[in-house]
Amino acid sequence: MEDVAKGVVPTTFWASDDDVAELELGVMSWAHAESGTSEVGLRELNAVVGRGHGFDTVKPLKLMQKIIQLWCPPTGTVVDPFAGSGTTGHAVLALNESEGADRRFILMEQGRPERGDSYARTLTAQRLAKVVSGDWSNGKGKPVEGGFEFRQLTKNIDAPALLQMEREEMVDIVVSSYFDSSRRRGPNLERVGGPENRYLVARNSEDEGFYLVWGGSENNADFDEDVYEACVAEGNNAELKPKYHVYGRYNLFSTPGVHFYQIPDRILADFGLDVRTEAYTEVER
Ligand SMILES: C[S@@+](CC[C@H](N)C(=O)[O-])C[C@H]1O[C@@H](n2cnc3c(N)ncnc32)[C@H](O)[C@@H]1O
């Protein structure tokens, strides 16, 4: 902690939607007065839903609001895959109300199914419903503009589901599942579109191309020498460098410049699922 410099953080990263200010935050901590504490977070949660919810790792609203103001443009979408008690959603709703912003949020929460407690519904969604209606437990809430939908996952992501996917769905899955431990903290893939590309779908920060050999469930092709040459041509056209990251069903052409990712195994592994047995849980609506 000694190495963490204290400083005041700028109020926004976004000069405007089109004009993004370059900002190096560096190593910086926020004083409690700037960002709140988890004790404050707990009090804020209790104020909305009352005590007895049993959730104690609550982030303070001020902290989430600060992060959102810094990193999300006023009409952007905030995604929190570990939503917990829903502080992020609460912060977005409160900021929309107080600064006239128009941000949206997507929260994900698994709850604690092993304890029969899916608190995504009974805590996360309940908090947000109370924030919207103003019906706070302490009686001090006021209704705010906005709302949300609660959705429970319905689709299994498993090997058969992946193998049924059409090309566009598979492009989404490839880009979102891609994970490379050597770049764990690095930027994600950037999509490359265009009708001129039959295989090229994305590039990484080192200007290497990602190629998808997938025509859909009924129309598939294997990776062979002809496909390799087509990938090289598309990569050259897009001014990309070797190596060639290729996603496909079967690899019939091994060559040193190609890193082959087999579908579905590699995708399931990147999602952290057991390739042979495990489905991505929950089928209810
Ligand atoms: C530390 S809490 C987040 C607290 C939240 N920032 C707040 O203010 O309430 C982390 C949450 O992530 C959830 N979580 C962990 N792994 C998850 C997963 N794979 N999918 C969805 N939620 C997950 C946990 O159930 C827990 O509620």
PDBQT file of the ligand as one rigid body, heavy atoms in Angstrom, charges set to zero:
ROOT
HETATM    1  C1  LIG A 301     -17.875  -9.420  -3.812  1.00  0.00    +0.000 C 
HETATM    2  S1  LIG A 301     -19.428  -9.767  -4.485  1.00  0.00    +0.000 S 
HETATM    3  C2  LIG A 301     -19.796  -8.303  -5.361  1.00  0.00    +0.000 C 
HETATM    4  C3  LIG A 301     -20.378  -7.243  -4.478  1.00  0.00    +0.000 C 
HETATM    5  C4  LIG A 301     -21.001  -6.103  -5.226  1.00  0.00    +0.000 C 
HETATM    6  N1  LIG A 301     -19.984  -5.249  -5.831  1.00  0.00    +0.000 N 
HETATM    7  C5  LIG A 301     -21.862  -5.294  -4.277  1.00  0.00    +0.000 C 
HETATM    8  O1  LIG A 301     -21.604  -4.118  -4.069  1.00  0.00    +0.000 OA
HETATM    9  O2  LIG A 301     -22.795  -5.860  -3.743  1.00  0.00    +0.000 OA
HETATM   10  C6  LIG A 301     -19.077 -10.906  -5.786  1.00  0.00    +0.000 C 
HETATM   11  C7  LIG A 301     -20.339 -11.568  -6.344  1.00  0.00    +0.000 C 
HETATM   12  O3  LIG A 301     -19.998 -12.283  -7.508  1.00  0.00    +0.000 OA
HETATM   13  C8  LIG A 301     -20.837 -13.431  -7.577  1.00  0.00    +0.000 C 
HETATM   14  N2  LIG A 301     -20.197 -14.394  -8.480  1.00  0.00    +0.000 N 
HETATM   15  C9  LIG A 301     -19.038 -15.061  -8.293  1.00  0.00    +0.000 A 
HETATM   16  N3  LIG A 301     -18.787 -15.880  -9.358  1.00  0.00    +0.000 NA
HETATM   17  C10 LIG A 301     -19.809 -15.700 -10.243  1.00  0.00    +0.000 A 
HETATM   18  C11 LIG A 301     -20.107 -16.254 -11.527  1.00  0.00    +0.000 A 
HETATM   19  N4  LIG A 301     -19.302 -17.156 -12.106  1.00  0.00    +0.000 N 
HETATM   20  N5  LIG A 301     -21.223 -15.858 -12.154  1.00  0.00    +0.000 NA
HETATM   21  C12 LIG A 301     -22.033 -14.943 -11.575  1.00  0.00    +0.000 A 
HETATM   22  N6  LIG A 301     -21.807 -14.377 -10.356  1.00  0.00    +0.000 NA
HETATM   23  C13 LIG A 301     -20.706 -14.760  -9.697  1.00  0.00    +0.000 A 
HETATM   24  C14 LIG A 301     -20.927 -13.888  -6.131  1.00  0.00    +0.000 C 
HETATM   25  O4  LIG A 301     -22.098 -14.691  -5.932  1.00  0.00    +0.000 OA
HETATM   26  C15 LIG A 301     -20.971 -12.556  -5.376  1.00  0.00    +0.000 C 
HETATM   27  O5  LIG A 301     -22.301 -12.160  -5.125  1.00  0.00    +0.000 OA
ENDROOT
TORSDOF 0
